[in-house]
């Protein structure tokens, strides 16, 4: 790791000003992803601006019945918060599935949203990678890609986003708030992550130098009956090969409302809106759930070695929705 400067920010405007004064600086939260990338040479910041002590560590209700989560809230505190567990249980489950307790104690909400892909070509600086070195190519297309994207990819990048938390946030229409030198801004999570296209190195819609200040979860009564299910290649903590965040409201055998997001299938948490359109107003049974999954996965374009994900995700969607239906009937 090469030498770098370090400075602790005293307040949000000061943190933003420090980064504006040094384009090669990076914000440091828990550092659970950034420091690893610095060790491997992927990230080479000249200065780290420590934002952990900023007053962004609270979780509080919003006037309309949602929740506001500060950017420096640790993953452990987010998962354990009683209102998160009560109103958005899938979010708690997603965070708990994401990493060990030691990492959750360090990792922050803002940093989780900005973590970068674990594609082996991205993290190996001896290999070409369009995300790390634009224009160098994407060797994963013809190389090792068994855990890569089946939705929304391009010839320029087939990596997947690694966040578990982000999948649950996508299902519940979370909004990311941030601060820039020009003032505050916000971005719905649906537009926060940019499509891959031919610019995979441009990952988010954050303005340059912006500091994430929090995430707002709008009120969603359906979210109180929700679940997150993650499939991984080993029982210990590992990145997903597929995951589902789902919420379901069923009355008299008919789906009144549904939320569905998929993880480890695209470069961003994937909101399954085509599936939701099939679900809402339809019967609450396995056949309808399979039809909804098929509607979403019709756009899948698997590579030679990751076609298994289409079947995996179909089965996972049906299983999670079925479990939610059976739970509601008890």
Secondary structure, 3 states (H helix, E strand, C coil): CCCCEEEECCCHHHHHHHHHHCCCEEEECCCCCHHHHHHHCCCCCCEEEECCCCCCCCEEECCCCCEEEECCCEHHHHHHCHHHHHHCHHHHHHHHHHCCHHHHHHCEHHHHHCCCCCCHHHHCCCCCCCCCCCCCCCHHHCCCCCCCCCCCCECCECCCCCCCHHHHHHHCCCEEEEEECCEEEEEEHHHHECCCCCCCCCCECCCCCCEEEEEEECCCHHHHCEEEEEECCCCCCCCCCEEEEEEEEEECCEEEEEEEEEECCCCCCEECHHHHHHHCCCECCHHHHHHHHHHHHCCCCCCCCCCHHHHHHHHHHHHHHHHHHHHHHC
